[in-house]
Amino acid sequence: MTEAEERAEIAAEQAYVDVVYQRLDASAVTARSLVAEGMARGHIGHEGGLVERDAMVYQANRRLASLDAAHEGLVFGRLDLLDGGRRYIGRIGVRDEDREILLMDWRAPAASAFYRATAQQPHGVVRRRVLRSRADRVIGVEDDLLDADNAPGDMVVIGEGALLASLSRARDDQMHSVVATIQAEQDEAIRAPSRGATIITGGPGTGKTVVALHRAAYLLYTDRRRFETGGVLVVGPSSVFMNYIDRVLPSLGETAVTLRAIGDVVDGIRASEHDVPAAAAVKGSEQMATLLRRLARSPMPGAPREYTGFYRDQRLHLSNRDLRRIGRRLLSRGSRNQVFRQVPAALLAALWSQVTAERALEKGEDAFIEELLGDHRFVDFVESWWPEVDAVEAWRTLPQRIAELAGDVLTAEEMAVVRDTWSPDAPRIEDVPLIDELRHLLGEVPPEIDLDAGLPKQLMSFERRERDEAEERLRTTSSIEDDSYAHLLVDEAQDLSPMQWRMLGRRARLASWTIVGDAAQSSWPRPHETIAARDAAIGNKPLHHFRLSKNYRNSAEIYDLAARVAQRTIDDPDLAEAVRRTDVEPRHEVTDRVEERSRELLDWLLDQIEGTVAVVAAQRDVEHWRRSLADVAPDRVRVLDGLATKGLEFDGVLVSEPDAIVAESAAGWRTLYVVLTRATSRLATVGTTQRWLQEV
């Protein structure tokens, strides 16, 4: 293959790509005209015109968004087939004026051969070509000759492989689609059945995250009505991670997906900081569910313990025991807020049963109810004894009540660490599932009712109707509505606590799942609890397991070191095979001049590579390093703690005080394993000690 032949092949591909982009631009013009036409229909003057307008504008704008998002590198593949035909593969499908396929959507069944064909099983493909593009310009091609026996004599084969070419690209602040270089085992996971739970495992750098995102795009393509109507929720470990993956799905033509960090899952609550590891371990434990259940059913602090009033000169009294009994009866019919409107009826029923004076009985129950509802002392008692409770406000009372609620489920040390690290005005990531649990346990207050018209009827239903009928009425008219989705994609799933799994499970009762993780990277100190909580959240849905076996991120030199760390902390870790070498070993420095040597090593990394560098330190030291390195290549250098690196990758990584990261939590070794595997080509460590290295 000569340079002239390569230029000729690129020019031929460019000519075809130009035709595809012309049709893309024509489609955009059509979509914009539909938007304008739809807006004009809103002037018809009747409701049907408005509905028609909204539908037309919505669909046209959605198509425009898809066309705009897929513009970069639209055409990325070509298949030359055994029957002499050719098939171009792209981020979305494009047809010519006669509705013939110019470009096949990568998710179409007929496109699967692009990912699954091999020399052993070519699936009717003679040559597979990857087009490398910048915007709408073809800058190179890479070929795989899969069926040499049936290749025409004049077929040109160019390049040394698109995958290795893509691996050498410098990293930046965003994850990119790998749609052109998906490997066969990855494609199998992407195209797994849509029902049930698809669990994707594999070591660092195996492409779990990007495969899961491509799977979300594939599901939307294959069953758009179900997944777009019901919604697809993607949950990741941090806002940094969510920003990193933000462009992947739009680049695949999909914009109808909700992306949220685990601290942002609950509407109205945003948390970006982690608790200290000891507090996080307590708050995430299954025992917290028991504690919160007790909190939701117990009287609020300051609630009165008894009631005394008068009616027609007769003293009426409800003792603490009476009130507890009434409270239990109320809670048997629904959650605290659900039965909020039933409280006056319950109290009035108990008080009316004490009326014995003949003159009072002659006036009847309605007169009794009317008089007590007009008595501000009774009304004030009702409001203070059974107030409407907000989940966040209930959560704020937890530290002062933890001893009375959790004496038999938490140790004194566990209760102390929760109290001592509590942040009532700024919930931590680990607090979000606690608030959501309380939101679920407390329920929502039912709509306002007309007490004058409805209360006697309430009394009847409370006192005389069958309990099942009352409970069903309460639950169907007043139950809290959880956010629910058709599909839930969870990344870094091995880090989720039991309480976080409960939170996600409430949003996926009828959903299918894609769950991505690696037990060796777990930051949760008791991984077996995570698996049990995951299984409870999934329920009895069918499971589809896929393991990714090739590490495309790390050089073999870096991964060999990281693998030894993994073996130090976990039995039989899932270690992938690194597919490339750089002949550059990781550098390790032990010194009393950590800051000075860190700057020198950082300069070395920045000189060695073109892309991004992460400086990773223990949680306690991150702010110091951010201030110290604020003036060093701010467009290329990121300072993070170990947990914040989850799911990210950098061309180079500098680890400050690895022993401090190990000592930071019970999962410190696994966190260090994660940190080391963020580096694609260069790794350096520096610290005052080097115990960690001696132990591996």
Helices and strands as residue ranges (DSSP letters): H 3-41, H 47-69, E 75-81, E 86-90, E 94-95, E 101-105, G 109-111, H 113-116, E 125-134, E 137-145, G 148-150, H 162-167, H 184-190, E 197-202, H 208-222, H 224-230, E 232-236, H 239-245, H 248-251, E 258-261, G 262-264, H 277-283, H 287-297, E 307-311, E 314-318, H 320-331, G 340-342, H 343-352, H 358-363, H 365-373, H 376-385, H 391-396, H 398-406, H 412-420, G 429-431, H 432-442, H 451-463, H 467-478, E 487-490, G 493-495, H 498-505, E 512-517, G 519-521, H 527-538, E 543-548, E 550-551, H 556-569, E 577-578, E 587-590, H 594-608, E 613-617, G 619-621, H 622-628, E 637-641, G 643-645, E 650-656, H 658-663, H 668-676, E 679-687, H 691-695
